[in-house]
Amino acid sequence: MTTLDEFTQPTAGPTSDPTLDTLRAHVTGQVVTERDAGYDAARAGFNLHFDQRPAVIVVAATSQDVAEGVRFAAEHGLRVSVRATGHGPGREPSGAVMINTSALTDVHIDPEHRIATIGAGAKWGAVLGPAQEHGLAPLLGSTTDVGAVGYTLGGGMGWLARRYGLASDATRSFELVTPDGTLLRTSATELPEIFWALKGGGAGTLGVVTSMEIDLFPVDTVYAGNLFYPIEIAREVLTRWRDWVADADRNLTSSVGIMHFPPIDLVPEPFRGRSFVIVRGCWSGALDEGAELIDAWRQWHAPEFDTWGPLPFAAADAISMDPTDPAPALATTEWFDTLPDEAIDTLLATMTPAPGQPPLVLGAEIRHAGGAIAEYASAAANDLGRSGEFLLGLLSMVPEPQLALAVEGALREARESLAPFVTGAAYLNFLEGEERSSRAVTAYSPENLARLRRVKATLDPDNRFCHGFGIA
Ligand SMILES: Cc1cc2nc3c(=O)[nH]c(=O)nc-3n(C[C@H](O)[C@H](O)[C@H](O)COP(=O)(O)OP(=O)(O)OC[C@H]3O[C@@H](n4cnc5c(N)ncnc54)[C@H](O)[C@@H]3O)c2cc1C
């Protein structure tokens, strides 16, 4: 296998190399290496903890550029990684060609047929705004800052998921550059095996998706928000939420979480340095029914802060209030079929910092799944990685690189202590770094993994697309 290490030596000035010059001649976007200005901007992503240093980056301006970059990698036997926003980094791509899709931002909304066509670099915000002008919504997740295509290839679980399923269920077609550099279209009727494999198996594994067509859904104003309760009653809130969602209508997608807000200026004053247990969610049915559901919580125990109320879905970011500034973070995940009291107590113990110490795991959120998510699971590639009832996400910040080992240790210990209660399957979108490689196989039943591997072996027999989900 050729390596391009010679291009990565940090010397001043733009690279001039006959091989790269040929590639540059065929690409209308940019081709950059470590020697070029623009290298850091082209490789940096949202999650600053993962310092990705590919040998060559093709910042594509067109689908054709993507094909040129992928063909170049194929000719030289190089590995390929894909980056849109850097919210979901995979294995470190040193020595690889990175295809940066962030400039492929075209979005077209067809309100009559309720379809959106979305370029590989577009974030959900570029889809949600124009779709909402027609009273329509895509199945985005907790933030409009995430890339629509990368999110969808890993499933995509948002605030409408129990009603309409995962984002991957609502795809109509993908335009794909395969690992040999061929540009093709795939849908339920065109190359259907590839279409099936991409939906829940395709992030960084089967080529580069250059655009996708998705269904939009009629959603305008929802009843949504957060109840912030004092951390002291976390156990009561968690057990009440578990019992509350047991027979929840599909119009309700909700979560319960624990958040230790760090004592930093970025955090608004009433939350700074404090811990809360939070009941969060979105009701997409009749507004008065949503209000009635949340009134029952208000009557049970008055929250310290209450943001639930009618919300134009265009403002869906207000539900999770995810950060939008790049930051160094580590996260991990587990699925549960049930949440016995012992599991809740174990999670609470995990989230309780040692006396006198700051918390290492800052946030835990348990999302209620089931509904359409589970109903459509058997048709999806990642069948096991979406059929649990409760999805846990654990989040830590790594403000200093020297804290990384301690934070990794805390997340590992949290998973170990919860092991007796989990299903063992992973939700793919919540995996990052090495875990994207090592744990991805748990998202697939043996039959689906074998089927996915047949598609993988046909498209990418040398596993050069090995920086996304580890499925080979
Ligand atoms: C703040 C935050 C909130 C989130 N909320 C949710 C949520 O509510 N629900 C949910 O399901 N997930 C959520 N996620 C996870 C997110 O969906 C994944 O991290 C997803 O992979 C991000 O995709 P991206 O394109 O933005 O990121 P990138 O890091 O650019 O891409 C992620 C991976 O997808 C692959 N990829 C990207 N584009 C392509 C392409 N065009 N072709 C082939 N492979 C590609 C690459 O392997 C890459 O490593 C969240 C993540 C963050 C950081």
The ligand as a MOL file (V3000), in Angstrom:
LIG
                    3D

  0  0  0     0  0            999 V3000
M  V30 BEGIN CTAB
M  V30 COUNTS 53 58 0 0 0
M  V30 BEGIN ATOM
M  V30 1 C -23.9150 17.9110 19.8840 0
M  V30 2 C -24.3240 16.6260 19.2040 0
M  V30 3 C -25.6620 16.2660 19.1670 0
M  V30 4 C -26.0620 15.0820 18.5450 0
M  V30 5 N -27.3950 14.7220 18.5500 0
M  V30 6 C -27.7750 13.5660 17.9620 0
M  V30 7 C -29.1310 13.1500 17.9630 0
M  V30 8 O -29.9890 13.8160 18.5180 0
M  V30 9 N -29.4560 11.9820 17.3510 0
M  V30 10 C -28.5170 11.2140 16.7110 0
M  V30 11 O -28.8840 10.2010 16.1280 0
M  V30 12 N -27.2370 11.5830 16.6940 0
M  V30 13 C -26.8430 12.7250 17.3150 0
M  V30 14 N -25.5240 13.0810 17.3290 0
M  V30 15 C -24.5460 12.1800 16.7120 0
M  V30 16 C -24.3830 12.5270 15.2260 0
M  V30 17 O -25.5230 12.1610 14.5210 0
M  V30 18 C -23.1870 11.7370 14.6930 0
M  V30 19 O -22.0420 12.1980 15.3480 0
M  V30 20 C -23.0480 11.8770 13.1860 0
M  V30 21 O -22.1280 10.9210 12.7620 0
M  V30 22 C -22.5820 13.2680 12.8000 0
M  V30 23 O -22.5030 13.3920 11.4150 0
M  V30 24 P -21.7220 14.6450 10.7720 0
M  V30 25 O -21.7200 14.4480 9.3250 0
M  V30 26 O -22.2650 15.8800 11.3610 0
M  V30 27 O -20.2520 14.4670 11.4070 0
M  V30 28 P -18.8930 14.0160 10.7180 0
M  V30 29 O -17.9340 13.8040 11.8700 0
M  V30 30 O -18.4740 14.9280 9.6760 0
M  V30 31 O -19.2530 12.6440 10.0960 0
M  V30 32 C -19.5390 11.5540 10.9520 0
M  V30 33 C -19.1230 10.2640 10.2750 0
M  V30 34 O -20.0370 9.9770 9.2520 0
M  V30 35 C -19.3590 9.5420 8.0930 0
M  V30 36 N -19.8010 10.4030 6.9960 0
M  V30 37 C -20.0950 11.7250 7.0570 0
M  V30 38 N -20.5090 12.1650 5.8610 0
M  V30 39 C -20.4690 11.1120 5.0280 0
M  V30 40 C -20.7690 10.9290 3.6550 0
M  V30 41 N -21.1800 11.9490 2.9020 0
M  V30 42 N -20.6060 9.7010 3.1120 0
M  V30 43 C -20.1800 8.6610 3.8600 0
M  V30 44 N -19.8710 8.7720 5.1620 0
M  V30 45 C -20.0270 9.9820 5.7490 0
M  V30 46 C -17.8810 9.5770 8.3930 0
M  V30 47 O -17.4360 8.2650 8.6520 0
M  V30 48 C -17.7520 10.3780 9.6490 0
M  V30 49 O -16.7990 9.8630 10.5600 0
M  V30 50 C -25.0920 14.2470 17.9470 0
M  V30 51 C -23.7400 14.5900 18.0000 0
M  V30 52 C -23.3510 15.7650 18.6290 0
M  V30 53 C -21.8890 16.0980 18.7180 0
M  V30 END ATOM
M  V30 BEGIN BOND
M  V30 1 1 1 2
M  V30 2 1 2 3
M  V30 3 2 2 52
M  V30 4 2 3 4
M  V30 5 1 4 5
M  V30 6 1 4 50
M  V30 7 2 5 6
M  V30 8 1 6 7
M  V30 9 1 6 13
M  V30 10 2 7 8
M  V30 11 1 7 9
M  V30 12 1 9 10
M  V30 13 2 10 11
M  V30 14 1 10 12
M  V30 15 2 12 13
M  V30 16 1 13 14
M  V30 17 1 14 15
M  V30 18 1 14 50
M  V30 19 1 15 16
M  V30 20 1 16 17
M  V30 21 1 16 18
M  V30 22 1 18 19
M  V30 23 1 18 20
M  V30 24 1 20 21
M  V30 25 1 20 22
M  V30 26 1 22 23
M  V30 27 1 23 24
M  V30 28 2 24 25
M  V30 29 1 24 26
M  V30 30 1 24 27
M  V30 31 1 27 28
M  V30 32 2 28 29
M  V30 33 1 28 30
M  V30 34 1 28 31
M  V30 35 1 31 32
M  V30 36 1 32 33
M  V30 37 1 33 34
M  V30 38 1 33 48
M  V30 39 1 34 35
M  V30 40 1 35 36
M  V30 41 1 35 46
M  V30 42 1 36 37
M  V30 43 1 36 45
M  V30 44 2 37 38
M  V30 45 1 38 39
M  V30 46 1 39 40
M  V30 47 2 39 45
M  V30 48 1 40 41
M  V30 49 2 40 42
M  V30 50 1 42 43
M  V30 51 2 43 44
M  V30 52 1 44 45
M  V30 53 1 46 47
M  V30 54 1 46 48
M  V30 55 1 48 49
M  V30 56 2 50 51
M  V30 57 1 51 52
M  V30 58 1 52 53
M  V30 END BOND
M  V30 END CTAB
M  END
